Structures are given as C-alpha cells and as structure tokens.
Amino acid sequence: MTELARFLRNLRRDAGDPRETFAHRLRIGLAVAALILLISALR
C-alpha cells in the first residue's frame, strides 16, 4: 500500500507553471480513462 501512495504522490507533480500542471493532469486523466475503457471492454 505504501508503494501505491508513493506512486500517486509522484503523479501529483505541482509545477510552478499552471499550464504545465494542467497538461500533466490532462495526460494522467486521459491515461486513467483509457485504462477504464480497456478494462470495461475486456469484461
């Protein structure tokens, strides 16, 4: 469980530039959405 918490903490990445932060969060969100779509398609 601590590895998961460490991984999620590293994904957070608070950059000084708001555009970089937004782009990073958008990429993470799209990756999670693709993962959910893939899992639901396999069921």
GUMI-163051 format. One record per atom (N, C-alpha, C): x, y, z; residue number from 1; residue in three letters; atom name. Coordinates in steps of 0.001 Angstrom, whole numbers, plus 524288, in hexadecimal, padded with zeros to 5 digits. Atoms other than C-alpha are relative to their C-alpha. Layout:
<rs>
@xx->X yy->Y zz->Z seza->NUM lumlo->ala koltor->CA
...
</rs>
This chain:
<rs>
@xx->8033A yy->7FB51 zz->80000 seza->1 lumlo->met koltor->N
@xx->80000 yy->80000 zz->80000 seza->1 lumlo->met koltor->CA
@xx->80360 yy->804E6 zz->80000 seza->1 lumlo->met koltor->C
@xx->7FCB3 yy->7FB5E zz->7FFE8 seza->2 lumlo->thr koltor->N
@xx->80B29 yy->80954 zz->8029E seza->2 lumlo->thr koltor->CA
@xx->80246 yy->80129 zz->7FAA1 seza->2 lumlo->thr koltor->C
@xx->7FE09 yy->7FF1D zz->8054E seza->3 lumlo->glu koltor->N
@xx->8103C yy->80748 zz->7F4C2 seza->3 lumlo->glu koltor->CA
@xx->7FBF1 yy->802E0 zz->7FCC1 seza->3 lumlo->glu koltor->C
@xx->80436 yy->7FD5C zz->802D2 seza->4 lumlo->leu koltor->N
@xx->80306 yy->80B50 zz->7EF72 seza->4 lumlo->leu koltor->CA
@xx->7FFB3 yy->805BF zz->8019D seza->4 lumlo->leu koltor->C
@xx->80027 yy->7FA9A zz->7FE21 seza->5 lumlo->ala koltor->N
@xx->802FC yy->81786 zz->7F7F5 seza->5 lumlo->ala koltor->CA
@xx->8049C yy->80322 zz->7FDD6 seza->5 lumlo->ala koltor->C
@xx->7FB62 yy->7FD60 zz->8021C seza->6 lumlo->arg koltor->N
@xx->810C0 yy->81AEA zz->7F37E seza->6 lumlo->arg koltor->CA
@xx->7FF45 yy->8011A zz->7FA29 seza->6 lumlo->arg koltor->C
@xx->800F8 yy->7FF52 zz->80595 seza->7 lumlo->phe koltor->N
@xx->80CEF yy->818DD zz->7E53E seza->7 lumlo->phe koltor->CA
@xx->7FC2B yy->80472 zz->7FF02 seza->7 lumlo->phe koltor->C
@xx->803E7 yy->7FBE6 zz->800AF seza->8 lumlo->leu koltor->N
@xx->800EF yy->82186 zz->7E694 seza->8 lumlo->leu koltor->CA
@xx->8021C yy->8055B zz->8017C seza->8 lumlo->leu koltor->C
@xx->7FD9E yy->7FB0C zz->7FE72 seza->9 lumlo->arg koltor->N
@xx->808C6 yy->82C03 zz->7ED7D seza->9 lumlo->arg koltor->CA
@xx->80384 yy->8020E zz->7FBA3 seza->9 lumlo->arg koltor->C
@xx->7FCA5 yy->7FE5F zz->80451 seza->10 lumlo->asn koltor->N
@xx->8126B yy->82C2E zz->7E22D seza->10 lumlo->asn koltor->CA
@xx->7FCDD yy->801D0 zz->7FB48 seza->10 lumlo->asn koltor->C
@xx->8034D yy->7FE53 zz->80452 seza->11 lumlo->leu koltor->N
@xx->80747 yy->82D9F zz->7D879 seza->11 lumlo->leu koltor->CA
@xx->7FDF8 yy->8058F zz->800BB seza->11 lumlo->leu koltor->C
@xx->8025A yy->7FAEF zz->7FED7 seza->12 lumlo->arg koltor->N
@xx->802B0 yy->839F7 zz->7DF24 seza->12 lumlo->arg koltor->CA
@xx->802F8 yy->8046C zz->7FD6B seza->12 lumlo->arg koltor->C
@xx->7FC7C yy->7FC58 zz->802AA seza->13 lumlo->arg koltor->N
@xx->80E33 yy->84263 zz->7DAAD seza->13 lumlo->arg koltor->CA
@xx->7FDD5 yy->8058A zz->7FFA9 seza->13 lumlo->arg koltor->C
@xx->801A8 yy->7FA8B zz->80001 seza->14 lumlo->asp koltor->N
@xx->80B40 yy->8506E zz->7DE4F seza->14 lumlo->asp koltor->CA
@xx->80450 yy->80358 zz->7FD9E seza->14 lumlo->asp koltor->C
@xx->7FC2B yy->7FCB1 zz->802B5 seza->15 lumlo->ala koltor->N
@xx->812C7 yy->85857 zz->7D448 seza->15 lumlo->ala koltor->CA
@xx->7FEB2 yy->805B5 zz->80102 seza->15 lumlo->ala koltor->C
@xx->800E0 yy->7FA72 zz->7FF41 seza->16 lumlo->gly koltor->N
@xx->8146B yy->866ED zz->7D543 seza->16 lumlo->gly koltor->CA
@xx->7FC8B yy->80248 zz->7FBC3 seza->16 lumlo->gly koltor->C
@xx->802FF yy->7FE08 zz->80469 seza->17 lumlo->asp koltor->N
@xx->80E59 yy->86907 zz->7C7E1 seza->17 lumlo->asp koltor->CA
@xx->7FAA5 yy->7FD5E zz->7FFDA seza->17 lumlo->asp koltor->C
@xx->80538 yy->80256 zz->80003 seza->18 lumlo->pro koltor->N
@xx->7FF94 yy->86713 zz->7C80E seza->18 lumlo->pro koltor->CA
@xx->7FECE yy->7FCF0 zz->7FB00 seza->18 lumlo->pro koltor->C
@xx->800F8 yy->802D1 zz->804E3 seza->19 lumlo->arg koltor->N
@xx->7FFA4 yy->862DC zz->7B9B9 seza->19 lumlo->arg koltor->CA
@xx->8026C yy->7FA95 zz->8001D seza->19 lumlo->arg koltor->C
@xx->7FD78 yy->80519 zz->7FF8E seza->20 lumlo->glu koltor->N
@xx->80942 yy->857E7 zz->7BC88 seza->20 lumlo->glu koltor->CA
@xx->7FCF2 yy->7FC70 zz->803AE seza->20 lumlo->glu koltor->C
@xx->8031B yy->8030C zz->7FC48 seza->21 lumlo->thr koltor->N
@xx->80133 yy->85380 zz->7C830 seza->21 lumlo->thr koltor->CA
@xx->7FB03 yy->7FE0D zz->7FD6E seza->21 lumlo->thr koltor->C
@xx->804C9 yy->80183 zz->802AF seza->22 lumlo->phe koltor->N
@xx->7F4C9 yy->8537C zz->7C004 seza->22 lumlo->phe koltor->CA
@xx->8010D yy->7FBC2 zz->7FBF0 seza->22 lumlo->phe koltor->C
@xx->7FEB5 yy->803DD zz->8040C seza->23 lumlo->ala koltor->N
@xx->7FB40 yy->84C01 zz->7B4DC seza->23 lumlo->ala koltor->CA
@xx->8014A yy->7FAC0 zz->80274 seza->23 lumlo->ala koltor->C
@xx->7FE9E yy->804DF zz->7FD5A seza->24 lumlo->his koltor->N
@xx->800B9 yy->841F4 zz->7BE4E seza->24 lumlo->his koltor->CA
@xx->7FB1B yy->7FD49 zz->8020C seza->24 lumlo->his koltor->C
@xx->804CE yy->8024B zz->7FDE2 seza->25 lumlo->arg koltor->N
@xx->7F396 yy->83FDD zz->7C4F5 seza->25 lumlo->arg koltor->CA
@xx->7FC74 yy->7FE13 zz->7FBA3 seza->25 lumlo->arg koltor->C
@xx->80319 yy->801AF zz->80471 seza->26 lumlo->leu koltor->N
@xx->7ECE7 yy->83EED zz->7B7BA seza->26 lumlo->leu koltor->CA
@xx->8020E yy->7FAD5 zz->7FDDD seza->26 lumlo->leu koltor->C
@xx->7FDBB yy->804EB zz->801D5 seza->27 lumlo->arg koltor->N
@xx->7F669 yy->83456 zz->7B35A seza->27 lumlo->arg koltor->CA
@xx->7FEC3 yy->7FB88 zz->803BC seza->27 lumlo->arg koltor->C
@xx->80137 yy->80407 zz->7FC23 seza->28 lumlo->ile koltor->N
@xx->7F454 yy->82CD3 zz->7BFFC seza->28 lumlo->ile koltor->CA
@xx->7FA40 yy->7FE7C zz->7FFAB seza->28 lumlo->ile koltor->C
@xx->80595 yy->80113 zz->80074 seza->29 lumlo->gly koltor->N
@xx->7E596 yy->82E14 zz->7BEA6 seza->29 lumlo->gly koltor->CA
@xx->7FEB6 yy->7FCCA zz->7FB2D seza->29 lumlo->gly koltor->C
@xx->800EE yy->80304 zz->804C4 seza->30 lumlo->leu koltor->N
@xx->7E5D6 yy->82916 zz->7B0B1 seza->30 lumlo->leu koltor->CA
@xx->80214 yy->7FA70 zz->80085 seza->30 lumlo->leu koltor->C
@xx->7FDDF yy->8053F zz->7FF29 seza->31 lumlo->ala koltor->N
@xx->7EE70 yy->81DAC zz->7B4B6 seza->31 lumlo->ala koltor->CA
@xx->7FC5A yy->7FCC8 zz->8036F seza->31 lumlo->ala koltor->C
@xx->803A9 yy->802C6 zz->7FC8B seza->32 lumlo->val koltor->N
@xx->7E4FF yy->81A02 zz->7BFA0 seza->32 lumlo->val koltor->CA
@xx->7FB04 yy->7FEA8 zz->7FD09 seza->32 lumlo->val koltor->C
@xx->804B0 yy->80109 zz->80311 seza->33 lumlo->ala koltor->N
@xx->7D95E yy->81B44 zz->7B668 seza->33 lumlo->ala koltor->CA
@xx->800E6 yy->7FB8C zz->7FC26 seza->33 lumlo->ala koltor->C
@xx->7FEC4 yy->8043A zz->803A6 seza->34 lumlo->ala koltor->N
@xx->7E009 yy->81286 zz->7AC67 seza->34 lumlo->ala koltor->CA
@xx->80063 yy->7FAC7 zz->802D8 seza->34 lumlo->ala koltor->C
@xx->7FF99 yy->804C6 zz->7FCE7 seza->35 lumlo->leu koltor->N
@xx->7E30C yy->8088C zz->7B6F7 seza->35 lumlo->leu koltor->CA
@xx->7FA9A yy->7FDF9 zz->80187 seza->35 lumlo->leu koltor->C
@xx->80552 yy->8018B zz->7FE98 seza->36 lumlo->ile koltor->N
@xx->7D4E2 yy->80874 zz->7BB88 seza->36 lumlo->ile koltor->CA
@xx->7FD27 yy->7FDD8 zz->7FB36 seza->36 lumlo->ile koltor->C
@xx->8026E yy->801DF zz->804C6 seza->37 lumlo->leu koltor->N
@xx->7D038 yy->806F4 zz->7AD75 seza->37 lumlo->leu koltor->CA
@xx->8020F yy->7FA9B zz->7FE7D seza->37 lumlo->leu koltor->C
@xx->7FDA8 yy->8050C zz->80143 seza->38 lumlo->leu koltor->N
@xx->7D9A1 yy->7FBBD zz->7AB2E seza->38 lumlo->leu koltor->CA
@xx->7FE01 yy->7FBA9 zz->803A7 seza->38 lumlo->leu koltor->C
@xx->801ED yy->803E1 zz->7FC37 seza->39 lumlo->ile koltor->N
@xx->7D57D yy->7F4B2 zz->7B79F seza->39 lumlo->ile koltor->CA
@xx->7FA4D yy->7FEBA zz->7FF02 seza->39 lumlo->ile koltor->C
@xx->80586 yy->80106 zz->800ED seza->40 lumlo->ser koltor->N
@xx->7C714 yy->7F65F zz->7B484 seza->40 lumlo->ser koltor->CA
@xx->7FF28 yy->7FD11 zz->7FAE1 seza->40 lumlo->ser koltor->C
@xx->80088 yy->802BC zz->804FC seza->41 lumlo->ala koltor->N
@xx->7C91E yy->7F17D zz->7A695 seza->41 lumlo->ala koltor->CA
@xx->8017D yy->7FA42 zz->80084 seza->41 lumlo->ala koltor->C
@xx->7FE4B yy->8055D zz->7FF45 seza->42 lumlo->leu koltor->N
@xx->7CFB4 yy->7E524 zz->7AB85 seza->42 lumlo->leu koltor->CA
@xx->7FC0C yy->7FCB4 zz->80303 seza->42 lumlo->leu koltor->C
@xx->803E1 yy->802E8 zz->7FCEE seza->43 lumlo->arg koltor->N
@xx->7C439 yy->7E159 zz->7B425 seza->43 lumlo->arg koltor->CA
@xx->7FBC9 yy->7FDCE zz->7FCAB seza->43 lumlo->arg koltor->C
</rs>
